[in-house]
Amino acid sequence: MGGRNKELSRDINASELLDMPVFSVSRGETVGVVRNIVIDPCEKRLLALTVEKKGWYQDLRVIPAARVLRLGADVINIDERCAAGRTASLPRIVEYMHHPCALVGSRLLSEDGSTLGRVERYYLDRESGCISRLMLSGGWLGDLWLGRVFVSAQYIRSINDGTIVVEKRCLEDLELQESVLRQGMRAAGEQCRQAAERSQHWGQNALRELQQRRRQRAAAKYAAQDAAIEAAMEA
């Protein structure tokens, strides 16, 4: 895979690839849409994409990851020199198609046997197709108050039978994404703070205006008394 689009993130949620169109650069046409993602659990990377061509005769084809130029935001470009091969010619990929590596829903265990949660999503590097990170839910790491918890794929030791074992030291390098709940509470707190500041500002202005009026009334009162005294003296 090659090329880079700086406007895109480095990785992509694997589920976003489903139903994404696959475009052949050499033929200048769409060859189909992604129907399945084939993951190599040993290499921890994308192995192939199964693509379905829409039409009168639906044709299921397989595109090896080596022929993918890049996992884009809206389309996947394949190498202009390579067309999608039929599944019958790729027994290794077919084997993983028949015995898929289901990462979503897999239990995440640390080396000491502690359950960290379950995989809710996994992400693929747009350039290499390697698994980049796992997003967890459930377990003490997936607490809603903490928000979304991401574990870097570099700590994965093994993937097998719905269980992913990671190095214990991954706990020292977690990526936290603030939950919507905490974001909302933080925003509400900021609004309260701003409202308090406005109220304080209004109160200070009102106090200054009241003090100014009192001084004006006192000055007017003293001026009236002085005028009355002067009038009495003249009389």
C-alpha positions as CSV (number, residue, x, y, z in Angstrom):
1,M,0.0,0.0,0.0
2,G,1.3,3.5,-0.7
3,G,0.4,7.2,-0.9
4,R,-0.9,9.4,1.9
5,N,-3.7,11.8,2.4
6,K,-2.9,14.1,5.2
7,E,-6.6,15.0,5.6
8,L,-7.4,11.4,6.8
9,S,-6.5,9.8,10.0
10,R,-3.7,7.2,9.9
11,D,-6.2,4.3,10.6
12,I,-9.8,3.4,9.9
13,N,-12.5,1.6,11.7
14,A,-12.5,-1.8,10.0
15,S,-16.3,-1.9,9.9
16,E,-16.3,1.2,7.7
17,L,-14.8,-0.8,4.9
18,L,-17.9,-2.9,4.6
19,D,-20.0,-1.9,1.5
20,M,-17.2,0.5,0.5
21,P,-16.7,0.5,-3.3
22,V,-13.5,-0.9,-4.7
23,F,-12.1,1.0,-7.7
24,S,-9.7,-0.4,-10.3
25,V,-7.3,2.2,-11.3
26,S,-6.2,0.4,-14.4
27,R,-9.7,-0.1,-15.8
28,G,-11.1,3.1,-14.4
29,E,-14.2,1.5,-13.0
30,T,-15.6,0.1,-9.8
31,V,-15.2,-3.6,-9.6
32,G,-17.6,-4.1,-6.7
33,V,-18.2,-3.4,-3.0
34,V,-16.6,-4.9,0.0
35,R,-18.6,-7.8,1.5
36,N,-16.1,-9.2,4.0
37,I,-12.8,-8.5,5.6
38,V,-10.3,-11.3,5.9
39,I,-7.8,-10.9,8.8
40,D,-4.6,-12.9,9.3
41,P,-4.5,-13.5,13.1
42,C,-0.8,-14.5,13.0
43,E,0.4,-11.5,11.1
44,K,-2.2,-9.3,12.8
45,R,-3.1,-7.6,9.5
46,L,-5.5,-7.4,6.7
47,L,-5.1,-10.5,4.4
48,A,-7.8,-9.8,1.8
49,L,-11.1,-8.2,0.9
50,T,-13.9,-10.2,-0.5
51,V,-15.7,-8.1,-3.1
52,E,-19.1,-8.6,-4.7
53,K,-19.8,-7.3,-8.2
54,K,-23.4,-6.2,-8.5
55,G,-25.3,-7.0,-11.7
56,W,-27.3,-9.8,-13.3
57,Y,-24.6,-12.3,-12.3
58,Q,-23.2,-11.6,-8.9
59,D,-19.5,-12.5,-8.8
60,L,-17.6,-12.9,-5.6
61,R,-13.9,-12.0,-5.9
62,V,-11.0,-11.7,-3.6
63,I,-8.5,-8.9,-3.5
64,P,-5.3,-9.7,-1.6
65,A,-4.1,-6.9,0.7
66,A,-0.9,-6.6,-1.3
67,R,-2.9,-5.3,-4.3
68,V,-4.6,-2.5,-2.3
69,L,-3.2,0.9,-2.8
70,R,-4.9,2.5,0.1
71,L,-7.9,2.3,2.4
72,G,-9.5,5.6,1.6
73,A,-12.4,7.4,3.3
74,D,-14.9,6.7,0.6
75,V,-13.3,4.2,-1.9
76,I,-10.6,1.6,-2.0
77,N,-8.2,1.8,-4.9
78,I,-6.6,-1.4,-6.1
79,D,-3.3,-1.8,-7.9
80,E,-3.8,-0.9,-11.6
81,R,-1.7,-3.9,-12.7
82,C,-3.7,-6.5,-10.7
83,A,-7.3,-7.5,-11.1
84,A,-9.3,-9.2,-8.4
85,G,-8.7,-12.9,-8.5
86,R,-11.4,-15.6,-8.0
87,T,-11.6,-17.2,-4.6
88,A,-10.9,-20.7,-6.0
89,S,-7.3,-19.6,-6.9
90,L,-6.5,-18.4,-3.3
91,P,-6.9,-21.4,-1.0
92,R,-5.1,-19.8,2.0
93,I,-7.5,-16.8,1.9
94,V,-10.5,-19.1,1.4
95,E,-9.4,-21.0,4.6
96,Y,-9.6,-17.8,6.6
97,M,-12.9,-17.0,4.9
98,H,-14.3,-20.3,6.1
99,H,-12.7,-19.9,9.6
100,P,-12.7,-16.2,10.0
101,C,-10.9,-14.3,12.7
102,A,-13.7,-12.5,14.5
103,L,-12.0,-9.7,16.4
104,V,-15.2,-7.8,17.4
105,G,-16.6,-9.4,20.5
106,S,-13.3,-11.1,21.4
107,R,-12.3,-11.1,25.0
108,L,-9.2,-9.2,25.9
109,L,-6.9,-10.8,28.4
110,S,-3.7,-9.6,29.9
111,E,-0.8,-12.0,30.4
112,D,-1.7,-12.5,34.1
113,G,-5.2,-13.7,33.2
114,S,-7.1,-10.5,34.0
115,T,-10.1,-9.7,31.8
116,L,-9.7,-6.2,30.5
117,G,-12.9,-6.0,28.4
118,R,-14.2,-7.0,25.0
119,V,-13.3,-5.6,21.6
120,E,-16.0,-3.3,20.3
121,R,-14.0,-2.1,17.3
122,Y,-10.7,-2.6,15.7
123,Y,-8.8,-0.3,13.4
124,L,-6.5,-0.9,10.4
125,D,-3.6,1.3,9.3
126,R,-4.5,2.8,6.0
127,E,-1.0,2.4,4.6
128,S,0.0,-1.1,5.7
129,G,-3.3,-2.8,6.5
130,C,-1.9,-3.8,9.9
131,I,-4.2,-3.8,12.9
132,S,-3.4,-0.5,14.7
133,R,-5.5,-0.5,17.8
134,L,-8.5,-2.1,19.6
135,M,-11.4,-0.2,21.2
136,L,-12.8,-1.9,24.3
137,S,-16.1,-2.0,26.0
138,G,-17.2,-3.7,29.2
139,G,-14.7,-4.7,31.9
140,W,-13.1,-2.2,34.2
141,L,-11.3,-0.6,31.3
142,G,-14.5,-0.1,29.3
143,D,-16.2,1.9,32.1
144,L,-18.6,4.5,30.5
145,W,-17.3,7.2,32.8
146,L,-13.8,6.8,31.5
147,G,-15.1,6.8,27.9
148,R,-13.6,4.8,25.1
149,V,-10.4,2.9,25.8
150,F,-8.0,2.1,23.1
151,V,-5.2,-0.5,23.3
152,S,-2.4,-0.3,20.8
153,A,-2.0,-3.4,18.6
154,Q,1.7,-3.5,19.4
155,Y,0.9,-5.2,22.7
156,I,-1.1,-8.1,21.1
157,R,0.6,-11.4,21.9
158,S,-1.9,-13.8,20.3
159,I,-5.3,-13.9,18.6
160,N,-7.2,-17.2,18.9
161,D,-10.7,-18.6,19.4
162,G,-12.3,-15.3,20.4
163,T,-9.6,-14.4,22.8
164,I,-6.9,-11.8,22.4
165,V,-3.9,-11.9,24.8
166,V,-2.0,-8.7,25.4
167,E,1.1,-7.7,27.3
168,K,0.4,-6.5,30.8
169,R,2.5,-3.4,30.1
170,C,-0.2,-2.2,27.7
171,L,-2.0,-0.8,30.8
172,E,0.8,1.8,31.0
173,D,0.1,3.0,27.5
174,L,-3.7,3.3,27.2
175,E,-5.3,5.8,24.9
176,L,-8.4,7.3,26.5
177,Q,-11.2,9.2,24.6
178,E,-13.4,11.2,26.8
179,S,-16.9,9.8,27.0
180,V,-19.9,11.8,25.7
181,L,-21.2,11.8,29.3
182,R,-18.0,13.5,30.6
183,Q,-17.9,15.9,27.7
184,G,-21.5,16.9,28.4
185,M,-20.8,17.4,32.1
186,R,-17.7,19.3,31.4
187,A,-19.7,21.5,28.9
188,A,-22.4,22.0,31.5
189,G,-19.8,23.0,34.1
190,E,-18.3,25.5,31.7
191,Q,-21.8,27.0,31.1
192,C,-22.4,27.2,34.8
193,R,-19.0,28.9,35.3
194,Q,-19.8,31.4,32.5
195,A,-23.3,32.1,34.0
196,A,-21.7,32.6,37.4
197,E,-19.2,35.1,35.9
198,R,-22.0,36.9,34.2
199,S,-24.1,37.0,37.4
200,Q,-21.1,38.3,39.3
201,H,-20.4,40.9,36.7
202,W,-24.1,42.0,36.7
203,G,-24.1,42.1,40.5
204,Q,-21.0,44.3,40.6
205,N,-22.4,46.7,38.0
206,A,-25.7,46.8,40.0
207,L,-23.9,47.6,43.2
208,R,-21.8,50.3,41.6
209,E,-25.0,51.9,40.1
210,L,-26.7,51.7,43.5
211,Q,-23.8,53.3,45.3
212,Q,-23.7,56.1,42.6
213,R,-27.4,56.8,43.1
214,R,-27.0,57.0,46.9
215,R,-24.1,59.5,46.5
216,Q,-26.3,61.5,44.1
217,R,-29.2,61.5,46.5
218,A,-27.0,62.4,49.4
219,A,-25.4,65.2,47.4
220,A,-28.9,66.5,46.4
221,K,-30.0,66.3,50.0
222,Y,-27.1,68.3,51.3
223,A,-27.5,70.8,48.5
224,A,-31.1,71.3,49.5
225,Q,-30.2,71.8,53.2
226,D,-27.6,74.3,52.3
227,A,-30.1,76.2,50.1
228,A,-32.6,76.2,53.0
229,I,-30.0,77.5,55.4
230,E,-29.0,80.3,53.1
231,A,-32.6,81.3,52.5
232,A,-33.2,81.5,56.2
233,M,-30.2,83.6,56.8
234,E,-31.1,86.0,54.1
235,A,-34.6,86.3,55.6
